[in-house]
Amino acid sequence: MAIQDDLKVIKQEISTEEHFLENIIKGERFFKRYKKFFISLVIIAVIVCVAFYTNKFINQNRIEAANKAYSELILDPNNQNALNILKDKEPSLYALFKFKTYGDNNQSEIKKLLNEPIDPMLKEIFSMQIGDSDSEIGSDYAILMNAFNYLKQNKIKEANAEFAKIPPNSPLTNLVKSLQHYQGYKK
């Protein structure tokens, strides 16, 4: 009986080794069949990673250059080189700087800023400042400021009533939602 048991054990070991080799061969066939796909997938993943980090690096450099130019403009508002850098790197920040330097009395220059490739919300604010009646946020902005004054006076119910007057499709909706979470001064 011992010999028969030994033969059964040997057969089981051979069967296990056969299954193992069979699985290796199946895996090798699978890899050979889809080798180009796997290599392409790895190459695409590497390209995406390189593109992502390159884009991140370029944006970081753009932001740093714009911040440096803006800092120089704060110290010396007549620095034309810094103004040109700011205009190229961050048109919205450039428009804000020019708007601040123009003040309320130079509407023709503010109208020129509306033609710059700036943030749409900034364009709305500039339009409202020069009295353009086509401004989408003009009336909503007045309601928002009224509600904000109520918040400053700690009149939460009145502020929420004012916030409710602003339509849900208004560009100021996100700001309204943020301010609605405010529950007054904690004493």
Protein Blocks (a to p, Z undefined) as FASTA:
>chain_A
ZZmmmmmmmmmmmmmmmmmmmmmmmmmmmmmmmmmmmmmmmmmmmmmmmmmmmmmmmmmm
mmmmmmmmmmmmmmmmmlmklmmmmmmmmmmlmmmmmmmmnommlmmlmmmmmmpccdfk
lmmmmmmmnopakbmklmmmmmmmmmmmmmmnopaklmmmmmmmpcfkbcklmmmmmmmm
pgbjaZZ
